[in-house]
Amino acid sequence: MAYILMAQTDDACHCIGCGWDPSEFVVSREPVELAEGCGMKPEYALVSSRTPLLFREATLDVIRDVDTSSAG
């Protein structure tokens, strides 16, 4: 038996849209603020060209969270 949390992925995609095209994500023009002690990586500055408040890594975190939840 396998448990896959598809609703969480579906909810996130309805909320933020579908970033199926990797070229949608471009380097942010605004400085990216990170939590203290968090090192800056180039991928942290990638934002959606349609919605600059949508960060690529945050979008991918939704999928990673579902993968982690489903694997357990």
C-alpha positions as CSV (number, residue, x, y, z in Angstrom):
1,M,0.0,0.0,0.0
2,A,1.3,3.5,-0.8
3,Y,0.1,6.8,0.5
4,I,0.5,9.8,-1.8
5,L,-0.5,13.3,-0.6
6,M,-1.8,14.6,-3.9
7,A,-4.2,17.2,-2.4
8,Q,-1.3,19.2,-1.0
9,T,0.4,19.4,-4.4
10,D,-2.9,20.3,-6.1
11,D,-3.7,23.0,-3.6
12,A,-0.3,24.6,-4.0
13,C,-0.6,24.6,-7.8
14,H,-4.0,26.2,-7.7
15,C,-2.7,28.8,-5.3
16,I,0.6,29.7,-7.1
17,G,0.1,28.5,-10.6
18,C,2.1,25.9,-12.6
19,G,5.8,26.6,-13.2
20,W,6.1,23.9,-15.8
21,D,8.5,26.1,-17.9
22,P,11.9,26.4,-16.2
23,S,12.6,29.6,-18.3
24,E,9.7,31.3,-16.3
25,F,12.1,31.6,-13.4
26,V,14.6,34.4,-13.7
27,V,17.1,36.1,-11.3
28,S,15.3,38.5,-9.0
29,R,15.9,42.2,-9.5
30,E,15.3,42.8,-5.8
31,P,17.7,41.7,-3.1
32,V,16.8,38.4,-1.5
33,E,16.6,38.5,2.3
34,L,17.6,35.2,4.0
35,A,17.4,34.1,7.6
36,E,20.4,34.8,9.7
37,G,23.0,32.1,9.2
38,C,21.6,31.0,5.9
39,G,24.1,31.0,3.1
40,M,23.1,32.5,-0.3
41,K,22.9,30.1,-3.2
42,P,22.2,31.2,-6.8
43,E,19.0,29.2,-7.0
44,Y,17.6,31.2,-4.0
45,A,17.4,34.3,-6.2
46,L,15.2,32.7,-8.9
47,V,11.7,34.1,-9.1
48,S,8.8,33.7,-11.4
49,S,8.8,36.3,-14.2
50,R,5.0,36.3,-13.9
51,T,4.8,36.6,-10.1
52,P,8.0,38.0,-8.6
53,L,6.9,37.0,-5.1
54,L,7.0,33.3,-6.2
55,F,10.4,31.9,-5.5
56,R,11.5,28.7,-7.4
57,E,12.9,27.0,-4.3
58,A,9.7,27.7,-2.3
59,T,7.7,26.1,-5.1
60,L,9.9,23.1,-5.2
61,D,9.7,22.8,-1.4
62,V,6.0,22.0,-1.8
63,I,6.9,19.0,-3.9
64,R,9.7,18.0,-1.6
65,D,7.3,18.1,1.3
66,V,4.9,15.9,-0.4
67,D,7.7,13.4,-1.4
68,T,8.8,13.3,2.2
69,S,5.3,12.8,3.5
70,S,4.6,10.1,1.0
71,A,7.8,8.2,1.7
72,G,7.1,7.8,5.4
